[in-house]
């Protein structure tokens, strides 16, 4: 059993990359990979998950306080980086939880190696293109107003950041930095890997795919396509949640993962 204190550290992983990592909880290891909003907004969920797991929650390079070296500019790089980190930690039986953009990274990790994983949890993940070339499978988050983005992201838009002109400067700068990093990793092709869908059959650990019922970025139908491509995956919909169930329904999501981990 791994026990972690609630703390934030700069952790050097593969190839000199330094990650801003929040670690807390006790139990079997869970690696939590967050979406574009970063680790800070997922703290309530991470704390709840820490009731049954030792949670490692890094900010991806380029997000929040994690620097991004120039050579690290693809989701494939991130997948190999985190797999190397798990090797470095000599971690085993890891529950890999990927939310939104972090779900794409988690899926790319799992098709490459599940040697250190026991379970895979994807929460409103992006990363695949189930539709045809003309289908808009993923809403264009770079081409909509902040108000529309909040309405599409949250079941209740009040949970979003709202009018950024009234937000603290540090919060605005953090959002801008994270969105810039998202563009670096996922601008073209837009937030997906054209090859990932065909390789999801390689996921060889139990998988749980969770979706917010009101997700306006990637719909539950998109989530079902994700689950259907993973052998034996379980698909669950969370009501009263949009694209970020870990923010709007952290108790329900953590309970699903806790039940799945038994």
N, C-alpha and C positions, 0 to 999 in steps of 0.2 A: 504494500500500500504506500502510495506517495502522499505526503502531506505538504501543503504549500501555505505560506503566509500571504495575506493580502498586500501585495507590494508591486511596485513598478520598477523594472530594471532594464538596462541596456544589455542585451545578450548578443554576443558575437556568434554567428553560425557559419555556414559554409562560405568560403572564398572572401572572408573579411567583411561580410555583410553584417550589420548591427541592427537588431530588431528591438523596438520598444515593446516590452512584454509585460502584461499584467498576469500575475499568477496567484491563485488562491484555492482553498478547498482541500479536501482529502479524499482518497480512494483511488480507484483506477484512473489512469490518465485520460483526459479529454483535451484534444486540440481544437480550439474554437477559432475559426477563420471568419472574420466579419465582412460586411459589405462595404460599400463606398463611404457610408457615414462613419466608419471606423469603430474601434473597440470601445471608445468612451460611451457612446450611446447604448451599448449592449451590456452595461455593467450590471443592471438589475438581473437580467437573464443569466449572466455569467455567475453572479453570486448564488442564484438559485441552483444552477447546475453544480456549483461547488459544494452543495450539500451532499452530493453523492459521488462527486468526481474531483480529482485534482486537475483544475482547469488551467491550461496555458493559452493565453489569448494575445497573440502578437498583432501588432499593426503591420500590414504589408509594407514593404519598402516603398517609400514615396507617400505613404499615408501617415497622418498624425505626426509623431516624432521620429519615425523610422526613416533614416536617409536612404535614398535610392542611388546606387552606383549607375553610371551611364550604360554599362553593358546589360543591366537587368531591365528588360523592357517587354517581356512577354509572359503570358500565363504559364507557358511551359517552363520558363525560368523559375517562376514561383513554385511550381509543383516540385521540381527537382530540389530547390532550395529547402523546402519544408521536409521532403523525404530525407535529405542529408542531415537536417537538424534532428529528426527522430533517430537516425542512426547515431549521431553524436551523443544524444541523450541516453542511448541504449534503451529507449522506450519500447514497451511491448504491450499488446492487447489494448491499443489506443482506440478510443471512440473519437472518430473524426467528424466534427460538426462544422458544416460550411453553410453560411448564410449569404444569399444573394450572390454578389461577385465572389465571395469566399466559397460559395457552393460550387462555382465553376472551377476554382482552384482545387477544391477537395475532390471533385470528380476526376480531374486530370491526374491527381495523385493516385487515386484508386485504380485507374486503368493501367498505370505504370507498375505499381507495387502495392500489395496489401500485406507484405511481410510483417509489418509492425502494427497493423490495424486489426481490431476485432469487430468493428462496426463502422458503418458509414451513415451519416445523417445529412441530408440535403434539405435546406429550408429556402423555398422560393428562389432556387438557383437559376442563374442564367448559364449560357455556355453551349447550348445546342441550337440547331435550326431544323425543327421537325416539319415545317411547311415548305412550300415551293419558293422559288426565287422571288416571286411577286408578293408573297405573304409577309405581313409585318408581324413577326412572331414576338418581337421585343419592342416595346414602346421606345421611341427615340427620346431618351432623357436629356440629350444635349440640345434638343430643339423644341422646348416647351417652357412656358412661364413657370415661375416658382409656385404660383398658386395651383396650376394644373399638376405639377409634379407632386405637390403635397396631396392633392385629391386622388391621384393615381397610386401613390405609395401607401397611403393610410386609409383604413376603414373610416376613421374619424380624423379629418385633416387637422384638427387642433393638436394632434400629436406630432405634427411636423414643425419645422423651425419657423414657418410663417414669413412675415415681411422681414427680409434680411437688412433693410435699411434701418430697422429699429433694433437689430441684434447687436450684441457686443462685438467689437472689432476682432477680437481673438477668435470668436466663433465663426465669423465670416471668412477670415483668413484660413481657418482649418477646413471649412467646407470647400473653399476654392482650391486649396492644396490637394484635397482628396479627389475632387472632380478632375483636376489636372492629371493626377496619377491614373485615374480610371480611364481617361482618354488615351494615355500612354499605352496602357495594357490592352484596351479593348476598342480602339477607334475603328480599325479595319482589319479583318471583317468585324462588323459591329457586334460586340459583346457575345461572340460565339466562336467556336472552332468547328469548321465545316466537317472535320473528321471525327470529332468526339462521339457523336451519336452512334457511329458504327462500331466503336471500340468499347462502349459501356458494357458489353457482354463479358468483358474481362474482369469486372468487379466480382471478387470471389469471397466477399464477406457479407453478412446480413446487412441490408440497406433499408433505411426508412426515409421516405420522401414526404415532406410536410409542406402544405401550401395554405396561405391565407385565402379565405373564400372571396375576399374583395380585392385581390391583387389586380391592379390596373397596369402594371408594368409587364408581367408575364402571367397569363391567366392560369387558373387551375387545369384547363385542358393542356396547356404547355407542360404543367407539372406531371400530368398523367402520362404524357409522352416520355418524359424523363424516367418515370418509374417503370413503364412498360419495357424500356430498353435495358434495365438492370435485372438480371436473373433473380426472381423471387422477391423483388422489392415490395415493401408495404407502402401504400399511399394513404395519407391522412390529410383531411381538410380541417382547418381551424376557423370556426365562425368568428365574426366580429374582429377580423384581422385582415390587413391588406398585404403589401409586399414585405412587411417587416414584422412578422408575428412575435419575434423575440422582444420587440418594443411594446406592441399593443397587447399581447397575450403571453407574457413571459412565464406565468405559472402553468398555463395549459401546455406550452411547448416543453418546458422542463419536465412536466409530468409524463408527457409522451415519451421523451427520451429516457427518463427513469424506468418506465415500464418496458421499453424496448431493450434496455440494458440488462434486464434480469435474466 
